C-alpha cells in the first residue's frame, strides 16, 4: 500500500503541470513560486516578520546556560545521556524570560546542504505556499558522522547565506547555525560530550534534538513545520528515530508537524515503512505527516559537485546556473580549496562504494 495523502490542494495543479514540463528550469519554477508568495503576502495570508524577533541562534551566554542546565537536569534524573524531556526542561531553564513572544508560522528545514542548490530552495518555497508560512529556517548540519569528508559547516552555512541573499528570498528564508552551535556546545569537555551519547551517530542525533528543542522553546508561540524529503520519512522507523518523531517533534511543547516532499523514485510504502512501527503508524494515522502535493526541483548535490570539479556547465541537461544561485556558483568556482575538497569527497565516496 503506497501513501494516499490528498495530493491536490487549491492552487497547486498549475505548479504540477509546470514541473512536469521538462523544458521548465529549476530557476523558472522558483520564480513562479516567488510570484505566488507575493500574491499570498499581498492577500495577508503570509506576513513579513521582524526577523530579529525570531530566535534562531544562541548567544555565548545562552549556550553556557543551556549546557549547565542539561547537566543539572541529567543529575536530577539520574541519567548520563540526554533525553528529549531533559532537553525541553533544560531549554526552558536556560531561556527563562528571554523567549520570543512573536506569533508566527515557521518552517524548519534540516539538511547537509553540501552545497545548497535550487532543490533546497524550492522545497522551502513549496512549504511557504502550502502552509502559509511566514518564514523557513534552513538548518545546515554540524557534524556528519556518516559523511566525515563533508565540507565544514562554516563553509556550507556561508553558501546558504549567499543563496538566500538574492532572488527575493531574504525575507522568506533564513539560515540558522543552531546545529553547529550544538556541536560546539557539547564539545566543551569530557562530561559534555559524554552527555550527548556513546558514539558519533547517537551524538549527532541527540545534538540535533538539542538544537531543535532550543528553537522550539526560544520561540514558544511559533507553529513549526518540520520539512524533509520522503526518503527521510521512509527511513524513520528502520532507523529507530522514536525520540525525534514522538518525543521531540511530537511533543506538545514543540508545537510542530512534519511536511514531506516527494523525492524521485521514493514514495512512502505504508506496509513497509510505517505499519511495522506502532509509534510511526499512530503518528501517520493522526495526520502528523503531511505530504506536499507541490513539486520541488529534484537535484543531486553529488552530481552538482562532480560537474563543478570537472568544469562542466550542466548536470543531466540542466545548466549549473539554473541549479544553483549565481552567488553560490561564483563562490565555488573561484574557491580552489573548496573545489579540492569536493574532489576529495568524491574520491572517498568512490572508494567507500567499491566492492569488498
NORHUGI-V953719 format. One record per backbone hydrogen bond with DSSP energy under -1.0 kcal/mol. NH is the residue of the N-H (numbers start at 1). CO is the residue of the C=O. Records with the same first field share a line. If there is no record, write none. Layout:
BEGIN
NH=CO, CO
END
This chain:
BEGIN
3=268
12=9
16=12
17=13
18=14
19=15
20=16
24=21
29=25
30=26
31=27
32=28
33=29
34=30
35=31
36=32
37=33
38=34
39=35
40=36
41=37
42=38
43=39
44=41
45=40
46=40
51=49
53=50
54=51
63=59
64=60
65=61
66=62
67=63
68=64
69=65
70=66
71=67
72=68
73=69
74=70
75=71
76=72
77=73
79=74
82=195
87=83
88=84
89=85
90=86
91=87
92=88
93=89
94=90
95=91
96=92
98=95
100=218
106=223
107=135
108=225
109=137
111=139
118=323
121=117
122=118
123=119
124=120
125=121
126=122
127=123
128=124
129=125
130=126
131=127
134=105
135=105
136=172
137=107
138=174
139=109
141=111
147=144
150=147
156=152
157=153
158=154
159=155
160=156
161=157
162=158
163=159
164=160
165=162
169=166
172=169
173=169
174=136
176=138
181=177
182=178
183=179
184=180
185=181
186=182
193=189
194=190
195=191
203=199
204=200
205=201
206=202
207=203
208=204
209=205
210=206
211=207
212=208
213=209
214=210
215=211
216=212
217=213
218=214
219=215
222=219
223=104
224=255
225=106
226=257
227=108
228=259
230=261
233=229
234=230
239=235
240=237
241=236
242=240
245=241
246=242
247=242
249=244
250=245
254=251
257=224
258=288
259=226
260=290
261=228
263=266
266=263
270=1
273=269
274=270
275=270
277=274
281=277
282=278
283=279
284=280
285=281
286=282
287=284
288=283
290=258
292=260
299=297
304=300
305=301
306=302
307=303
308=304
309=305
310=306
312=307
315=318
318=315
320=313
322=319
323=320
324=320
329=325
330=326
331=327
332=328
333=329
334=330
335=332
339=335
340=336
341=337
342=338
343=339
344=340
345=341
346=342
347=343
348=344
349=345
350=346
351=347
352=348
353=349
354=351
END
